[in-house]
């Protein structure tokens, strides 16, 4: 049989470039998106357009089980005998539950494994890439699942927010704290790892936030390990490229890409968010 024996499905919170997803054979399930109370297809709402509508009210939601059923059946139709479904962190969304329900009814007896990546955006994207690369190399279902879980266990995402009002809207920051923070120019930073959001020391300038993200990455360096990294942004493409260049000046990655945060993230952080996702892959004992 030509092609991978394991199909890979992921939700769009991974914010993978559609061209890259297609090249790797990843079937993507769009997250639910409402703008001003009206359903909108993600494909019809580029990031720049989404940002213009942030003050109109943006709501995101998990895909329904039926959307996952359709995606799994589409993925298996290519001839694969099993599938791995990767979702945004279960602590962040009910997407995992939706995918798990779908896995029980899709596939016509073929095996479907659902994995909670514990992360989102570029972090999730790197886990999806790890699974898709293993599948493309002809790995078994167990092999693809193992590599996906390995990436999910080790992947980290550190980001800094430029504006505070969107955190207030999402209930993640009080209005009083936001006013105080804006007065002194605070840029909140956070880390998303293994399903949990961890606040980091805030910065007081864009440059400081940039340095803090790099500092977190530098502290994680594993000698002799392969680096998989994604620089992420919302309407700060040049800064994200510069961030990746800083990483490359110190370690040449095995996987390196610049990507955008998707609507799920930007709806809660606003424009100007920038971050770095990465994981270190150490050689496994032979």
Secondary structure, 3 states (H helix, E strand, C coil): CCCCCEEEEEEHHHCCCHHHHHHHCEEEECCEEEECCEECCHHHCCHHHHHHCHHHCEEEECCCHHHHHHHHHHHHCCCCCEEEEEECCCCCCCHHHHHHHHHCCCCCCCEEEEEECCCCHHHHHHHHHHHHHHHHCCCCHHHHHHHHHHHHHHCEEEEECCCCHHHHHCCCCCHHHHHHHHHHCCEEEEEEECCEEEEEEEECCHHHHHHHHHHHHHHCCCCCCEEEEEEEECCCHHHHHHHHHHHHCCCCCCEEEEEECCHHHHHHHCCCCEEEEEEEECCCCC
